[in-house]
Amino acid sequence: MSGPSRLQHLPSSVEKAEALYQQRGQLKEEQLMKKIQKLVGEEEKLRMPIAQGLPWTTNEPKCLIKPPVKKNTIPIDLKLHSDIRAMERARFAHQVAEKGRLIKQYKMERERQQKLEEEEEIKRLRKELIPKAQLMPYFDRPFVPRRSEKQPTVPREPKFCIPRHKTIKCCRMSCNDMSGPSQLQHLPSSIEKAEALYKNRILQ
């Protein structure tokens, strides 16, 4: 008996849960609709302009004070760095051109003064110099070049004087380069020959 009676009571609990769920859903929908209607009403009120009422103390309407009118904006003249640099560059170029013109003018004036001084110097020398007549050439005795009687120069062999310390140094270097007992035996004779040649050159 316990089994079927329990099954009979199950649908009633499900129906109650569904009814409660539906009631809660309806309440939520009603609250949402009321909230939406309230928001729409507030928006409509905000859209409608509200006129200001007349004061109760006077019969004549009170003139509202106008807000102060702002002055027109005056544009500021912008000074770009590129424009300033261009002006400075133009001024500098003008100064350079003026300086070059002055230098050229000074050079021309100096050359003119120098030319005038040279002309004055030539005039002064012409006044101071005494003119002398030049002899007339002998047309009957023309100039004939003659051969020179001097003997030609005989060339001599140059004498190169080599110092003694250099000759000894050269001999020592040559001795060091040589190797073997047969070459070492000839060392005194080669030194003596170098000294003899040096003495002969000095005596000459």
Buried (B, 14 or more C-beta within 10 A) or exposed (E): EEEEEEEEEEEEEEEEEEEEEEEEEEEEEEEEEEEEEEEEEEEEEEEEEEEEEEEEEEEEEEEEEEEEEEEEEEEEEEEEEEEEEEEEEEEEEEEEEEEEEEEEEEEEEEEEEEEEEEEEEEEEEEEEEEEEEEEEEEEEEEEEEEEEEEEEEEEEEEEEEEEEEEBBEEBEEEBEEEEEEEEEEEBEEBBEEBBEEBEEEEEE
